[in-house]
C-alpha cells in the first residue's frame, strides 16, 4: 500500500513540475516577444527621428545655397555614411517661385536596406521671407 501511495505522489509531483515548467516557458517566451517588439519599435522611432533631422538639414541646405546663389532650383542630396545599417538617406530639394519669396519643398526619406525595416519619409513646404536685396 505504501508503494502505491509513493508512486501516486511521484506522479503528482511530476505533473506539478511539468505545469511549472510550462508556465516558466510561457513567461520566457512572452518576455522575449515583448523585448523583440520593443527593439523594433525603438528602431522605427530612431529612423523616424533621423528622417526629421534630414528634413531639417535639407531646409538649412536649401536656405544656405539659395542665399549664395539666387538661381538655385534644388537638388537630390544623398548624404554619405549618415545611416549606417539603416539604409540609404535621400533628400530631395525643390526651389520654386521668384527671387523675392521662393518656395522650398523638401522631402527626406530613408530607404531600408533590409526586409525588416520600413521606408520613412517626411516633407515640408515653406517660403523664405528674405528680400532679394539682402546683403550677402
N, CA, C and O atoms as CSV, one atom per row, in Angstrom:
chain,resi,resn,atom,element,x,y,z
A,1,UNK,N,N,0.812,-1.190,0.000
A,1,UNK,CA,C,0.000,0.000,0.000
A,1,UNK,C,C,0.853,1.251,0.000
A,1,UNK,O,O,0.546,2.221,-0.693
A,2,UNK,N,N,1.936,1.230,0.784
A,2,UNK,CA,C,2.823,2.383,0.825
A,2,UNK,C,C,3.482,2.620,-0.533
A,2,UNK,O,O,3.691,3.768,-0.926
A,3,UNK,N,N,3.804,1.568,-1.238
A,3,UNK,CA,C,4.429,1.703,-2.551
A,3,UNK,C,C,3.469,2.377,-3.530
A,3,UNK,O,O,3.899,3.167,-4.370
A,4,UNK,N,N,2.188,2.076,-3.430
A,4,UNK,CA,C,1.198,2.687,-4.310
A,4,UNK,C,C,1.056,4.171,-4.012
A,4,UNK,O,O,0.945,4.977,-4.936
A,5,UNK,N,N,1.057,4.549,-2.721
A,5,UNK,CA,C,0.973,5.962,-2.346
A,5,UNK,C,C,2.213,6.713,-2.811
A,5,UNK,O,O,2.118,7.854,-3.264
A,6,UNK,N,N,3.352,6.090,-2.702
A,6,UNK,CA,C,4.612,6.716,-3.104
A,6,UNK,C,C,4.615,6.980,-4.610
A,6,UNK,O,O,5.029,8.052,-5.052
A,7,UNK,N,N,4.150,5.998,-5.403
A,7,UNK,CA,C,4.099,6.187,-6.849
A,7,UNK,C,C,3.087,7.279,-7.212
A,7,UNK,O,O,3.320,8.059,-8.135
A,8,UNK,N,N,1.980,7.332,-6.497
A,8,UNK,CA,C,0.955,8.336,-6.763
A,8,UNK,C,C,1.510,9.733,-6.475
A,8,UNK,O,O,1.262,10.677,-7.225
A,9,UNK,N,N,2.266,9.850,-5.379
A,9,UNK,CA,C,2.879,11.147,-5.037
A,9,UNK,C,C,3.915,11.543,-6.093
A,9,UNK,O,O,3.988,12.707,-6.488
A,10,UNK,N,N,4.704,10.586,-6.541
A,10,UNK,CA,C,5.708,10.888,-7.557
A,10,UNK,C,C,5.044,11.376,-8.847
A,10,UNK,O,O,5.524,12.310,-9.489
A,11,UNK,N,N,3.958,10.744,-9.207
A,11,UNK,CA,C,3.222,11.175,-10.409
A,11,UNK,C,C,2.663,12.570,-10.248
A,11,UNK,O,O,2.706,13.361,-11.191
A,12,UNK,N,N,2.138,12.895,-9.074
A,12,UNK,CA,C,1.594,14.226,-8.829
A,12,UNK,C,C,2.706,15.269,-8.850
A,12,UNK,O,O,2.521,16.365,-9.380
A,13,UNK,N,N,3.855,14.936,-8.280
A,13,UNK,CA,C,4.995,15.867,-8.281
A,13,UNK,C,C,5.488,16.084,-9.709
A,13,UNK,O,O,5.820,17.209,-10.082
A,14,UNK,N,N,5.539,15.024,-10.509
A,14,UNK,CA,C,5.975,15.149,-11.899
A,14,UNK,C,C,5.016,16.043,-12.693
A,14,UNK,O,O,5.456,16.877,-13.485
A,15,UNK,N,N,3.726,15.872,-12.484
A,15,UNK,CA,C,2.738,16.710,-13.169
A,15,UNK,C,C,2.883,18.167,-12.730
A,15,UNK,O,O,2.833,19.079,-13.555
A,16,UNK,N,N,3.063,18.377,-11.427
A,16,UNK,CA,C,3.233,19.740,-10.916
A,16,UNK,C,C,4.493,20.388,-11.511
A,16,UNK,O,O,4.483,21.566,-11.869
A,17,UNK,N,N,5.575,19.605,-11.613
A,17,UNK,CA,C,6.808,20.135,-12.197
A,17,UNK,C,C,6.607,20.490,-13.668
A,17,UNK,O,O,7.091,21.524,-14.131
A,18,UNK,N,N,5.894,19.637,-14.403
A,18,UNK,CA,C,5.630,19.923,-15.810
A,18,UNK,C,C,4.797,21.196,-15.972
A,18,UNK,O,O,5.051,21.997,-16.871
A,19,UNK,N,N,3.809,21.379,-15.105
A,19,UNK,CA,C,2.981,22.591,-15.151
A,19,UNK,C,C,3.838,23.822,-14.856
A,19,UNK,O,O,3.708,24.844,-15.530
A,20,UNK,N,N,4.714,23.729,-13.850
A,20,UNK,CA,C,5.608,24.847,-13.520
A,20,UNK,C,C,6.546,25.161,-14.685
A,20,UNK,O,O,6.794,26.327,-14.993
A,21,UNK,N,N,7.063,24.115,-15.328
A,21,UNK,CA,C,7.944,24.334,-16.479
A,21,UNK,C,C,7.185,24.983,-17.635
A,21,UNK,O,O,7.724,25.848,-18.326
A,22,UNK,N,N,5.945,24.569,-17.845
A,22,UNK,CA,C,5.123,25.164,-18.891
A,22,UNK,C,C,4.884,26.642,-18.612
A,22,UNK,O,O,4.975,27.467,-19.522
A,23,UNK,N,N,4.583,26.979,-17.377
A,23,UNK,CA,C,4.359,28.381,-17.001
A,23,UNK,C,C,5.642,29.194,-17.193
A,23,UNK,O,O,5.599,30.299,-17.733
A,24,UNK,N,N,6.777,28.654,-16.756
A,24,UNK,CA,C,8.053,29.361,-16.900
A,24,UNK,C,C,8.407,29.558,-18.372
A,24,UNK,O,O,8.888,30.625,-18.756
A,25,UNK,N,N,8.175,28.549,-19.190
A,25,UNK,CA,C,8.459,28.659,-20.618
A,25,UNK,C,C,7.558,29.700,-21.268
A,25,UNK,O,O,8.016,30.478,-22.105
A,26,UNK,N,N,6.298,29.722,-20.897
A,26,UNK,CA,C,5.366,30.710,-21.439
A,26,UNK,C,C,5.786,32.120,-21.055
A,26,UNK,O,O,5.750,33.028,-21.885
A,27,UNK,N,N,6.184,32.309,-19.798
A,27,UNK,CA,C,6.640,33.628,-19.350
A,27,UNK,C,C,7.913,34.053,-20.101
A,27,UNK,O,O,8.041,35.209,-20.503
A,28,UNK,N,N,8.837,33.127,-20.283
A,28,UNK,CA,C,10.078,33.444,-21.003
A,28,UNK,C,C,9.782,33.815,-22.459
A,28,UNK,O,O,10.352,34.773,-22.981
A,29,UNK,N,N,8.906,33.071,-23.106
A,29,UNK,CA,C,8.545,33.362,-24.492
A,29,UNK,C,C,7.852,34.717,-24.597
A,29,UNK,O,O,8.116,35.475,-25.530
A,30,UNK,N,N,6.982,35.022,-23.666
A,30,UNK,CA,C,6.287,36.313,-23.657
A,30,UNK,C,C,7.270,37.462,-23.455
A,30,UNK,O,O,7.152,38.501,-24.104
A,31,UNK,N,N,8.225,37.284,-22.570
A,31,UNK,CA,C,9.239,38.311,-22.329
A,31,UNK,C,C,10.099,38.526,-23.567
A,31,UNK,O,O,10.404,39.664,-23.923
A,32,UNK,N,N,10.489,37.447,-24.218
A,32,UNK,CA,C,11.286,37.546,-25.434
A,32,UNK,C,C,10.514,38.259,-26.538
A,32,UNK,O,O,11.068,39.114,-27.230
A,33,UNK,N,N,9.257,37.916,-26.706
A,33,UNK,CA,C,8.413,38.560,-27.708
A,33,UNK,C,C,8.306,40.057,-27.427
A,33,UNK,O,O,8.421,40.871,-28.343
A,34,UNK,N,N,8.090,40.414,-26.190
A,34,UNK,CA,C,7.993,41.823,-25.809
A,34,UNK,C,C,9.300,42.559,-26.063
A,34,UNK,O,O,9.281,43.697,-26.532
A,35,UNK,N,N,10.423,41.940,-25.765
A,35,UNK,CA,C,11.730,42.568,-25.988
A,35,UNK,C,C,11.987,42.797,-27.476
A,35,UNK,O,O,12.488,43.853,-27.864
A,36,UNK,N,N,11.649,41.821,-28.303
A,36,UNK,CA,C,11.834,41.975,-29.747
A,36,UNK,C,C,10.937,43.068,-30.311
A,36,UNK,O,O,11.359,43.844,-31.168
A,37,UNK,N,N,9.708,43.129,-29.833
A,37,UNK,CA,C,8.779,44.171,-30.263
A,37,UNK,C,C,9.314,45.551,-29.862
A,37,UNK,O,O,9.263,46.490,-30.656
A,38,UNK,N,N,9.815,45.672,-28.657
A,38,UNK,CA,C,10.374,46.950,-28.192
A,38,UNK,C,C,11.590,47.349,-29.011
A,38,UNK,O,O,11.778,48.527,-29.315
A,39,UNK,N,N,12.407,46.384,-29.366
A,39,UNK,CA,C,13.594,46.676,-30.171
A,39,UNK,C,C,13.207,47.198,-31.549
A,39,UNK,O,O,13.789,48.167,-32.037
A,40,UNK,N,N,12.230,46.557,-32.171
A,40,UNK,CA,C,11.763,47.019,-33.480
A,40,UNK,C,C,11.166,48.422,-33.382
A,40,UNK,O,O,11.432,49.275,-34.228
A,41,UNK,N,N,10.373,48.652,-32.364
A,41,UNK,CA,C,9.742,49.961,-32.177
A,41,UNK,C,C,10.786,51.047,-31.934
A,41,UNK,O,O,10.660,52.156,-32.453
A,42,UNK,N,N,11.804,50.738,-31.157
A,42,UNK,CA,C,12.883,51.696,-30.917
A,42,UNK,C,C,13.615,52.004,-32.220
A,42,UNK,O,O,13.956,53.157,-32.480
A,43,UNK,N,N,13.855,50.995,-33.031
A,43,UNK,CA,C,14.489,51.208,-34.330
A,43,UNK,C,C,13.650,52.085,-35.243
A,43,UNK,O,O,14.179,52.960,-35.928
A,44,UNK,N,N,12.330,51.852,-35.254
A,44,UNK,CA,C,11.438,52.684,-36.072
A,44,UNK,C,C,11.436,54.130,-35.591
A,44,UNK,O,O,11.462,55.054,-36.404
A,45,UNK,N,N,11.406,54.330,-34.283
A,45,UNK,CA,C,11.415,55.688,-33.738
A,45,UNK,C,C,12.740,56.392,-34.046
A,45,UNK,O,O,12.751,57.585,-34.351
A,46,UNK,N,N,13.838,55.667,-33.969
A,46,UNK,CA,C,15.145,56.249,-34.283
A,46,UNK,C,C,15.206,56.632,-35.752
A,46,UNK,O,O,15.699,57.707,-36.095
A,47,UNK,N,N,14.708,55.763,-36.619
A,47,UNK,CA,C,14.717,56.050,-38.045
A,47,UNK,C,C,13.818,57.244,-38.360
A,47,UNK,O,O,14.166,58.072,-39.201
A,48,UNK,N,N,12.676,57.341,-37.700
A,48,UNK,CA,C,11.784,58.474,-37.899
A,48,UNK,C,C,12.462,59.771,-37.464
A,48,UNK,O,O,12.361,60.789,-38.148
A,49,UNK,N,N,13.147,59.732,-36.335
A,49,UNK,CA,C,13.861,60.922,-35.855
A,49,UNK,C,C,14.989,61.290,-36.818
A,49,UNK,O,O,15.215,62.473,-37.075
A,50,UNK,N,N,15.691,60.306,-37.348
A,50,UNK,CA,C,16.739,60.579,-38.325
A,50,UNK,C,C,16.150,61.240,-39.578
A,50,UNK,O,O,16.766,62.134,-40.159
A,51,UNK,N,N,14.966,60.799,-39.986
A,51,UNK,CA,C,14.311,61.395,-41.150
A,51,UNK,C,C,13.965,62.854,-40.876
A,51,UNK,O,O,14.136,63.709,-41.745
A,52,UNK,N,N,13.480,63.138,-39.669
A,52,UNK,CA,C,13.167,64.523,-39.303
A,52,UNK,C,C,14.426,65.386,-39.300
A,52,UNK,O,O,14.388,66.535,-39.740
A,53,UNK,N,N,15.534,64.847,-38.811
A,53,UNK,CA,C,16.794,65.591,-38.819
A,53,UNK,C,C,17.287,65.831,-40.243
A,53,UNK,O,O,17.819,66.899,-40.547
A,54,UNK,N,N,17.110,64.839,-41.116
A,54,UNK,CA,C,17.471,65.020,-42.521
A,54,UNK,C,C,16.613,66.097,-43.176
A,54,UNK,O,O,17.108,66.867,-43.999
A,55,UNK,N,N,15.346,66.159,-42.822
A,55,UNK,CA,C,14.461,67.193,-43.350
A,55,UNK,C,C,14.957,68.570,-42.928
A,55,UNK,O,O,15.027,69.487,-43.747
A,56,UNK,N,N,15.301,68.717,-41.652
A,56,UNK,CA,C,15.840,69.993,-41.165
A,56,UNK,C,C,17.141,70.346,-41.882
A,56,UNK,O,O,17.355,71.498,-42.258
A,57,UNK,N,N,18.000,69.356,-42.069
A,57,UNK,CA,C,19.261,69.593,-42.769
A,57,UNK,C,C,19.010,70.005,-44.215
A,57,UNK,O,O,19.720,70.859,-44.745
A,58,UNK,N,N,18.019,69.416,-44.852
A,58,UNK,CA,C,17.672,69.795,-46.223
A,58,UNK,C,C,17.173,71.225,-46.312
A,58,UNK,O,O,17.510,71.946,-47.251
A,59,UNK,N,N,16.367,71.640,-45.335
A,59,UNK,CA,C,15.875,73.014,-45.309
A,59,UNK,C,C,17.043,73.984,-45.129
A,59,UNK,O,O,17.129,74.995,-45.827
A,60,UNK,N,N,17.928,73.676,-44.203
A,60,UNK,CA,C,19.095,74.538,-43.985
A,60,UNK,C,C,20.000,74.563,-45.215
A,60,UNK,O,O,20.540,75.611,-45.569
A,61,UNK,N,N,20.163,73.429,-45.855
A,61,UNK,CA,C,20.995,73.359,-47.065
A,61,UNK,C,C,20.389,74.212,-48.173
A,61,UNK,O,O,21.103,74.942,-48.859
A,62,UNK,N,N,19.075,74.121,-48.348
A,62,UNK,CA,C,18.408,74.921,-49.373
A,62,UNK,C,C,18.539,76.414,-49.062
A,62,UNK,O,O,18.804,77.214,-49.959
A,63,UNK,N,N,18.357,76.782,-47.817
A,63,UNK,CA,C,18.467,78.195,-47.431
A,63,UNK,C,C,19.876,78.718,-47.681
A,63,UNK,O,O,20.053,79.815,-48.210
A,64,UNK,N,N,20.865,77.939,-47.303
A,64,UNK,CA,C,22.260,78.367,-47.481
A,64,UNK,C,C,22.612,78.482,-48.960
A,64,UNK,O,O,23.230,79.462,-49.375
A,65,UNK,N,N,22.224,77.489,-49.755
A,65,UNK,CA,C,22.553,77.519,-51.189
A,65,UNK,C,C,21.792,78.619,-51.906
A,65,UNK,O,O,22.342,79.275,-52.791
A,66,UNK,N,N,20.532,78.832,-51.535
A,66,UNK,CA,C,19.748,79.883,-52.179
A,66,UNK,C,C,20.289,81.262,-51.808
A,66,UNK,O,O,20.272,82.172,-52.637
A,67,UNK,N,N,20.769,81.430,-50.575
A,67,UNK,CA,C,21.348,82.710,-50.158
A,67,UNK,C,C,22.596,83.023,-50.972
A,67,UNK,O,O,22.834,84.181,-51.318
A,68,UNK,N,N,23.388,82.015,-51.279
A,68,UNK,CA,C,24.613,82.211,-52.067
A,68,UNK,C,C,24.339,82.352,-53.562
A,68,UNK,O,O,25.046,83.074,-54.266
A,69,UNK,N,N,23.315,81.660,-54.037
A,69,UNK,CA,C,23.038,81.649,-55.473
A,69,UNK,C,C,21.528,81.700,-55.681
A,69,UNK,O,O,20.825,80.720,-55.438
A,70,UNK,N,N,21.039,82.849,-56.132
A,70,UNK,CA,C,19.598,83.033,-56.292
A,70,UNK,C,C,19.028,82.231,-57.453
A,70,UNK,O,O,17.809,82.186,-57.619
A,71,UNK,N,N,19.857,81.611,-58.245
A,71,UNK,CA,C,19.361,80.766,-59.343
A,71,UNK,C,C,19.252,79.297,-58.917
A,71,UNK,O,O,18.884,78.444,-59.725
A,72,UNK,N,N,19.566,79.003,-57.666
A,72,UNK,CA,C,19.493,77.631,-57.152
A,72,UNK,C,C,18.048,77.150,-57.214
A,72,UNK,O,O,17.144,77.817,-56.710
A,73,UNK,N,N,17.833,75.988,-57.835
A,73,UNK,CA,C,16.484,75.446,-58.002
A,73,UNK,C,C,16.293,74.096,-57.331
A,73,UNK,O,O,15.223,73.497,-57.442
A,74,UNK,N,N,17.305,73.613,-56.642
A,74,UNK,CA,C,17.147,72.367,-55.914
A,74,UNK,C,C,18.124,71.302,-56.352
A,74,UNK,O,O,18.955,71.506,-57.237
A,75,UNK,N,N,17.999,70.156,-55.703
A,75,UNK,CA,C,18.913,69.045,-55.966
A,75,UNK,C,C,18.384,67.797,-55.274
A,75,UNK,O,O,17.450,67.851,-54.474
A,76,UNK,N,N,19.002,66.687,-55.602
A,76,UNK,CA,C,18.786,65.452,-54.853
A,76,UNK,C,C,20.083,65.177,-54.120
A,76,UNK,O,O,21.122,64.925,-54.729
A,77,UNK,N,N,20.004,65.230,-52.821
A,77,UNK,CA,C,21.186,65.123,-51.961
A,77,UNK,C,C,21.169,63.756,-51.295
A,77,UNK,O,O,20.167,63.356,-50.702
A,78,UNK,N,N,22.268,63.053,-51.395
A,78,UNK,CA,C,22.415,61.737,-50.765
A,78,UNK,C,C,23.562,61.813,-49.757
A,78,UNK,O,O,24.721,61.602,-50.116
A,79,UNK,N,N,23.242,62.113,-48.505
A,79,UNK,CA,C,24.308,62.181,-47.502
A,79,UNK,C,C,25.025,60.841,-47.400
A,79,UNK,O,O,24.382,59.791,-47.381
A,80,UNK,N,N,26.340,60.869,-47.336
A,80,UNK,CA,C,27.109,59.634,-47.236
A,80,UNK,C,C,27.368,59.288,-45.788
A,80,UNK,O,O,27.596,60.166,-44.956
A,81,UNK,N,N,27.330,58.004,-45.495
A,81,UNK,CA,C,27.600,57.470,-44.156
A,81,UNK,C,C,26.696,58.054,-43.077
A,81,UNK,O,O,27.071,58.087,-41.905
A,82,UNK,N,N,25.516,58.510,-43.460
A,82,UNK,CA,C,24.634,59.112,-42.464
A,82,UNK,C,C,23.756,58.090,-41.762
A,82,UNK,O,O,23.305,58.327,-40.641
A,83,UNK,N,N,23.508,56.958,-42.405
A,83,UNK,CA,C,22.598,55.973,-41.843
A,83,UNK,C,C,23.215,54.581,-41.856
A,83,UNK,O,O,22.722,53.699,-42.560
A,84,UNK,N,N,24.288,54.364,-41.087
A,84,UNK,CA,C,24.873,53.021,-41.098
A,84,UNK,C,C,23.876,51.979,-40.601
A,84,UNK,O,O,23.258,52.155,-39.551
A,85,UNK,N,N,23.724,50.911,-41.344
A,85,UNK,CA,C,22.857,49.769,-41.022
A,85,UNK,C,C,21.373,50.106,-41.070
A,85,UNK,O,O,20.557,49.263,-40.698
A,86,UNK,N,N,20.987,51.300,-41.509
A,86,UNK,CA,C,19.574,51.658,-41.569
A,86,UNK,C,C,19.075,51.826,-42.993
A,86,UNK,O,O,17.866,51.783,-43.224
A,87,UNK,N,N,19.959,52.014,-43.940
A,87,UNK,CA,C,19.536,52.215,-45.309
A,87,UNK,C,C,20.160,53.469,-45.885
A,87,UNK,O,O,21.043,54.081,-45.284
A,88,UNK,N,N,19.682,53.839,-47.067
A,88,UNK,CA,C,20.214,54.997,-47.767
A,88,UNK,C,C,19.311,56.199,-47.549
A,88,UNK,O,O,18.091,56.115,-47.687
A,89,UNK,N,N,19.938,57.321,-47.204
A,89,UNK,CA,C,19.200,58.562,-46.997
A,89,UNK,C,C,19.177,59.354,-48.294
A,89,UNK,O,O,20.186,59.453,-48.991
A,90,UNK,N,N,18.006,59.922,-48.614
A,90,UNK,CA,C,17.843,60.751,-49.807
A,90,UNK,C,C,17.048,61.983,-49.409
A,90,UNK,O,O,15.988,61.876,-48.794
A,91,UNK,N,N,17.570,63.163,-49.768
A,91,UNK,CA,C,16.874,64.422,-49.507
A,91,UNK,C,C,16.673,65.109,-50.854
A,91,UNK,O,O,17.638,65.439,-51.544
A,92,UNK,N,N,15.407,65.322,-51.221
A,92,UNK,CA,C,15.084,65.996,-52.483
A,92,UNK,C,C,14.644,67.420,-52.171
A,92,UNK,O,O,13.717,67.639,-51.392
A,93,UNK,N,N,15.314,68.376,-52.783
A,93,UNK,CA,C,15.041,69.791,-52.549
A,93,UNK,C,C,14.565,70.399,-53.858
A,93,UNK,O,O,15.195,70.221,-54.901
A,94,UNK,N,N,13.448,71.118,-53.800
A,94,UNK,CA,C,12.905,71.797,-54.968
A,94,UNK,C,C,12.602,73.237,-54.578
A,94,UNK,O,O,11.816,73.484,-53.664
A,95,UNK,N,N,13.222,74.181,-55.268
A,95,UNK,CA,C,13.007,75.605,-55.003
A,95,UNK,C,C,12.256,76.176,-56.194
A,95,UNK,O,O,12.684,76.025,-57.338
A,96,UNK,N,N,11.136,76.832,-55.922
A,96,UNK,CA,C,10.338,77.436,-56.981
A,96,UNK,C,C,9.927,78.839,-56.555
A,96,UNK,O,O,10.182,79.255,-55.425
A,97,UNK,N,N,9.303,79.548,-57.448
A,97,UNK,CA,C,8.864,80.908,-57.143
A,97,UNK,C,C,9.895,81.923,-57.572
A,97,UNK,O,O,10.892,81.589,-58.212
A,98,UNK,N,N,9.643,83.173,-57.208
A,98,UNK,CA,C,10.548,84.241,-57.619
A,98,UNK,C,C,11.639,84.473,-56.573
A,98,UNK,O,O,11.644,83.850,-55.511
A,99,UNK,N,N,12.552,85.375,-56.893
A,99,UNK,CA,C,13.690,85.644,-56.012
A,99,UNK,C,C,13.279,86.382,-54.747
A,99,UNK,O,O,14.011,86.358,-53.757
A,100,UNK,N,N,12.130,87.032,-54.762
A,100,UNK,CA,C,11.668,87.759,-53.572
A,100,UNK,C,C,11.202,86.818,-52.464
A,100,UNK,O,O,11.534,87.013,-51.294
A,101,UNK,N,N,10.438,85.806,-52.834
A,101,UNK,CA,C,9.895,84.866,-51.843
A,101,UNK,C,C,9.857,83.465,-52.431
A,101,UNK,O,O,8.793,82.987,-52.823
A,102,UNK,N,N,10.992,82.811,-52.497
A,102,UNK,CA,C,10.993,81.456,-53.069
A,102,UNK,C,C,10.282,80.463,-52.152
A,102,UNK,O,O,10.274,80.602,-50.929
A,103,UNK,N,N,9.698,79.476,-52.777
A,103,UNK,CA,C,9.073,78.391,-52.030
A,103,UNK,C,C,9.984,77.174,-52.117
A,103,UNK,O,O,10.500,76.837,-53.183
A,104,UNK,N,N,10.168,76.533,-50.991
A,104,UNK,CA,C,11.049,75.379,-50.927
A,104,UNK,C,C,10.224,74.168,-50.503
A,104,UNK,O,O,9.478,74.216,-49.525
A,105,UNK,N,N,10.373,73.096,-51.251
A,105,UNK,CA,C,9.727,71.831,-50.903
A,105,UNK,C,C,10.843,70.821,-50.692
A,105,UNK,O,O,11.631,70.560,-51.601
A,106,UNK,N,N,10.909,70.254,-49.498
A,106,UNK,CA,C,11.960,69.305,-49.149
A,106,UNK,C,C,11.312,67.982,-48.753
A,106,UNK,O,O,10.383,67.950,-47.945
A,107,UNK,N,N,11.810,66.901,-49.329
A,107,UNK,CA,C,11.356,65.558,-48.981
A,107,UNK,C,C,12.580,64.766,-48.533
A,107,UNK,O,O,13.531,64.588,-49.293
A,108,UNK,N,N,12.543,64.299,-47.303
A,108,UNK,CA,C,13.622,63.467,-46.761
A,108,UNK,C,C,13.092,62.057,-46.575
A,108,UNK,O,O,12.011,61.859,-46.022
A,109,UNK,N,N,13.859,61.079,-47.039
A,109,UNK,CA,C,13.422,59.689,-46.886
A,109,UNK,C,C,14.619,58.798,-46.606
A,109,UNK,O,O,15.755,59.105,-46.967
A,110,UNK,N,N,14.328,57.705,-45.962
A,110,UNK,CA,C,15.336,56.684,-45.705
A,110,UNK,C,C,14.822,55.392,-46.317
A,110,UNK,O,O,13.786,54.862,-45.915
A,111,UNK,N,N,15.557,54.904,-47.287
A,111,UNK,CA,C,15.213,53.654,-47.952
A,111,UNK,C,C,15.846,52.517,-47.165
A,111,UNK,O,O,17.050,52.545,-46.912
A,112,UNK,N,N,15.072,51.529,-46.777
A,112,UNK,CA,C,15.621,50.451,-45.957
A,112,UNK,C,C,16.602,49.576,-46.732
A,112,UNK,O,O,16.497,49.409,-47.947
A,113,UNK,N,N,17.554,49.026,-45.989
A,113,UNK,CA,C,18.491,48.103,-46.628
A,113,UNK,C,C,18.200,46.655,-46.278
A,113,UNK,O,O,18.983,45.766,-46.614
A,114,UNK,N,N,17.087,46.410,-45.607
A,114,UNK,CA,C,16.691,45.037,-45.303
A,114,UNK,C,C,15.175,44.924,-45.388
A,114,UNK,O,O,14.468,45.931,-45.445
A,115,UNK,N,N,14.693,43.712,-45.396
A,115,UNK,CA,C,13.249,43.490,-45.453
A,115,UNK,C,C,12.549,43.780,-44.139
A,115,UNK,O,O,11.321,43.853,-44.089
A,116,UNK,N,N,13.316,43.946,-43.080
A,116,UNK,CA,C,12.723,44.126,-41.761
A,116,UNK,C,C,12.483,45.584,-41.408
A,116,UNK,O,O,11.709,45.876,-40.496
A,117,UNK,N,N,13.137,46.511,-42.116
A,117,UNK,CA,C,12.936,47.921,-41.805
A,117,UNK,C,C,11.986,48.537,-42.828
A,117,UNK,O,O,11.804,48.009,-43.925
A,118,UNK,N,N,11.395,49.644,-42.454
A,118,UNK,CA,C,10.405,50.295,-43.295
A,118,UNK,C,C,10.963,51.595,-43.853
A,118,UNK,O,O,11.906,52.162,-43.302
A,119,UNK,N,N,10.380,52.060,-44.941
A,119,UNK,CA,C,10.771,53.335,-45.525
A,119,UNK,C,C,10.093,54.442,-44.725
A,119,UNK,O,O,8.897,54.368,-44.441
A,120,UNK,N,N,10.853,55.456,-44.368
A,120,UNK,CA,C,10.265,56.612,-43.699
A,120,UNK,C,C,10.460,57.830,-44.584
A,120,UNK,O,O,11.471,57.960,-45.274
A,121,UNK,N,N,9.481,58.718,-44.552
A,121,UNK,CA,C,9.549,59.906,-45.396
A,121,UNK,C,C,8.844,61.056,-44.688
A,121,UNK,O,O,7.792,60.877,-44.074
A,122,UNK,N,N,9.437,62.227,-44.784
A,122,UNK,CA,C,8.840,63.442,-44.247
A,122,UNK,C,C,9.028,64.530,-45.292
A,122,UNK,O,O,10.027,64.538,-46.011
A,123,UNK,N,N,8.081,65.438,-45.378
A,123,UNK,CA,C,8.220,66.536,-46.321
A,123,UNK,C,C,7.684,67.816,-45.699
A,123,UNK,O,O,6.883,67.790,-44.764
A,124,UNK,N,N,8.140,68.921,-46.235
A,124,UNK,CA,C,7.641,70.220,-45.791
A,124,UNK,C,C,7.729,71.196,-46.952
A,124,UNK,O,O,8.529,71.023,-47.871
A,125,UNK,N,N,6.907,72.209,-46.894
A,125,UNK,CA,C,6.923,73.283,-47.883
A,125,UNK,C,C,6.923,74.584,-47.099
A,125,UNK,O,O,6.133,74.770,-46.174
A,126,UNK,N,N,7.818,75.478,-47.481
A,126,UNK,CA,C,7.895,76.755,-46.790
A,126,UNK,C,C,8.342,77.843,-47.741
A,126,UNK,O,O,8.833,77.574,-48.837
A,127,UNK,N,N,8.161,79.087,-47.296
A,127,UNK,CA,C,8.602,80.233,-48.080
A,127,UNK,C,C,9.703,80.939,-47.321
A,127,UNK,O,O,9.638,81.096,-46.102
A,128,UNK,N,N,10.721,81.366,-48.065
A,128,UNK,CA,C,11.769,82.180,-47.462
A,128,UNK,C,C,11.323,83.634,-47.520
A,128,UNK,O,O,10.984,84.130,-48.595
A,129,UNK,N,N,11.317,84.307,-46.412
A,129,UNK,CA,C,10.872,85.704,-46.409
A,129,UNK,C,C,11.986,86.700,-46.713
A,129,UNK,O,O,11.809,87.892,-46.463
A,130,UNK,N,N,13.121,86.261,-47.242
A,130,UNK,CA,C,14.240,87.165,-47.443
A,130,UNK,C,C,14.044,87.990,-48.715
A,130,UNK,O,O,13.693,87.448,-49.764
A,131,UNK,N,N,14.265,89.263,-48.621
A,131,UNK,CA,C,14.181,90.096,-49.832
A,131,UNK,C,C,15.402,89.851,-50.723
A,131,UNK,O,O,16.455,89.427,-50.246
A,132,UNK,N,N,15.248,90.120,-52.006
A,132,UNK,CA,C,16.334,89.854,-52.936
A,132,UNK,C,C,17.501,90.818,-52.772
A,132,UNK,O,O,18.603,90.515,-53.229
A,133,UNK,N,N,17.297,91.975,-52.133
A,133,UNK,CA,C,18.387,92.919,-51.971
A,133,UNK,C,C,19.103,92.749,-50.641
A,133,UNK,O,O,19.799,93.657,-50.187
A,134,UNK,N,N,18.938,91.619,-50.030
A,134,UNK,CA,C,19.574,91.341,-48.745
A,134,UNK,C,C,21.095,91.287,-48.938
A,134,UNK,O,O,21.578,90.745,-49.932
A,135,UNK,N,N,21.834,91.842,-48.002
A,135,UNK,CA,C,23.293,91.845,-48.127
A,135,UNK,C,C,23.825,90.443,-47.891
A,135,UNK,O,O,23.290,89.688,-47.079
A,136,UNK,N,N,24.864,90.112,-48.597
A,136,UNK,CA,C,25.434,88.771,-48.504
A,136,UNK,C,C,26.604,88.826,-47.639
A,136,UNK,O,O,27.253,87.805,-47.412
